[in-house]
Amino acid sequence: MTRPRATPATPEADAAGIQASAHTSGAEAADGPTAAQGTTPALTPPAELRRRLTELLDGAARAWLDQALDEASAHPGAHGPVSVWELRLAEAGRRCGPVHADAARVLILHTAHADADALTRVYFQGTADERRAVLHALPHLLTGPDALPLIEDALRANDTRLVAAAVGPYGARHLDAHAWRHAVLKCLFTGVGLDHVADLARRARGDGELARMLGDYAEERTAAGRPVPEDLRRVLALTESAATPAHGTVDPHGKES
């Protein structure tokens, strides 16, 4: 079976461009509503996220958010079985509305300085909405791979909103090459737009193994009489771009782990 030829793509379609495109081509259904058009909580600095959210909330919701953030600041970390800010996470959808709940939860987690243990507890005890907020908050709170099990769990889920959040900046930073490739395939399988995949251009560039996997998937769909997703053609074009690492550096994700 002849594999599809890659069409020209723009390698610049990386994390910087995800914000503007996250609400088009069906991606909005996977990511869910956010605080403002073009705003993704994982990609927006908390100070900017709070400014935008404050402008959008009505008076009652804004007062509730201010109180919740004051409580999180006054009682950071974990205090007792359930900290006060964890209770506010559960209220965010009702108090701020579903459109703004993700951003509100990310701000509460950030203000509380939630560590890996607290984030893990909130993730596994929370609703799907709260789990998604944890995933969005990870790049603002952790620099190391301590929360990688949360990303791996989300990528096993059938909830496309969790999958979309899992392939954000934290997943791009810490998933090894093998797991990251399968995350890209998971997006294609489930219909999550690849605009959600942070750092897609850099990590896909020159990746022959990813190209092979994409080609196999395209062949399977063609043999079954099903169309090949345009997203697949786009990332396949990125894999055909020559990898040009800077002199003296090695890309830790460039080889199979």
Residue, then its C-alpha position, 0 to 999 in steps of 0.5 A: m500500500t502506498r503511504p500518503r505523501a506528506t504535504p508542506a507543514t509549518p514547523e512553527a506550529d508548536a506550543a506558541g501557536i496552540q493557544a490561538s488554534a485550540h478552539t478551532s477544527g473540533a479541538e474545542a470539544a476535546d479541551g473544553p471551554t476556557a477562560a478566554q478565547g485563545t487561552t489555555p491554562a497550561l500555557t498562560p502564566p498564572a498572573e496573566l490568567r488571573r488578570r483575564l479571569t478577573e475581567l470576565l467574572d461577574g462581581a459575585a464570582r470574582a469575590w469568591l475567587d479572591q476569597a478562594l485564592d486568599e485561603a489558598s495563600a494563607h493555608p498552602g500545602a496540605h492541612g489535615p485530611v482535606s485542605v480548605w483550598e481543595l474544597r474550593l476546587a470542587e466549588a469552582g464550576r458552580r461559583c465561576g461557571p463551567v467556562h471559567a472553572d479550569a482557569a479558577r482551579v489552576l489558579i487555586l492550585h498554583t496559589a496553594h503551591a500544591d506539591a506532587d503529593a497534593l496534586t496526585r491526591v487531588y487528581f485521583q480523588g477528583t472529578a474528571d474536571e478537577r483531574r483536567a485542571v491538575l494536568h493544566a496546572l502541572p507546568h506551573l508547579l513542578t519542574g521534575p517528572d514526579a507527576l508523570p504517572l498522572i500524565e500516563d493515567a490520563l493518556r489511558a483514559n477515554d475522556t478526550r479532554l484528559v488526553a488533550a490536557a495530558v499532551g500539554p507542556y508537562g507531558a511534552r517535557h517529561l514523556d520519553a520518546h516511546a511514550w510520546r509517540h504513542a500519545v500522538l497516536k492516541c490523539l489521532f485514534t481519539g480525534v484529539g486535534l494535534d494542535h493540543v500537542a505541545d512542542l509538536a514540531r520540535r519533538a516530531r522533527g526528523d523522528g523516523e520511528l514516529a514516521r513509521m508508526l504514522g505510515d502504518y496507521a495511515e495504511e490501516r485506515t486506507a485498507a479499511g476504506r477510511p480517510v487519513p486524518e489531515d493532522l496525520r499528514r501534517v505531523l508526517a511532514l514534520t518527521e521528514s524535516a531534517a533534525t538539526p540539533a545545536h552543536g555539542t547538544v543532544d536532544p534527550h527525546g531524539k532516540e527510542s527509550 
